Amino acid sequence: MKQDEQGQYIELGDFLKVINLATTGGQAKILIRAGVVLVDGKVETRIRRKLRNGMTVEHEGKKFTVDVSTLK
């Protein structure tokens, strides 16, 4: 996890790897750039999109809620 002035966050590409939707950063980048990943219900194409607690990530009908404190 990373920290900025607004608190802890994880980048979208890293999150996809943590939840096993991608095994490498390259795979995460392909998924994100293809426009098949949604963040809070909207298509997200930024690989380094900051995700914070409570945000949702969706891919192929699967929905994941971000909880930065439980991620390694």
Beta strands, then each sheet from edge to edge (+ up, - down):
strand 1: 2-4
strand 2: 7-11
strand 3: 38-39
strand 4: 42-43
strand 5: 50-51
strand 6: 56-59
strand 7: 62-65
sheet 1: 1+ 2- 5+
sheet 2: 4+ 3- 6+ 7-
end
